[in-house]
């Protein structure tokens, strides 16, 4: 974290797909044997500065928050904002609200609630 990488960054850039894509781009200019950690870190910093990465990170973190949060009418006024930020349709938001109204003692997370709609 002192170097500017948080847990999300480590997971994202530590995936084989991300690492392969960066190395393909970096090896166009240098042989792989010539690459240093500084080269890799510079490439990560460039990617982190893009609006695309910022948006992916925001959406992923919001999704993870909702996936693990227990659905509750007590928190609905805050949780609906997360659904809206993620671009959920009014239909989905309405279904979740109806579910919570009919299950006031709900113990499911929002992910579990949404998965139950698919069945």
Buried (B, 14 or more C-beta within 10 A) or exposed (E): EEEEBEEBBEEBBEEEEBEEBBBEEBEEEEEEEEBEEEBBBEBBEEBBEEEEBEEEBEEEEBBEEBEEBBBBEEEBEEBBEBBEEBEBEEEBBEBBBEBBEEBEEBEBBBBEBBEEEEE
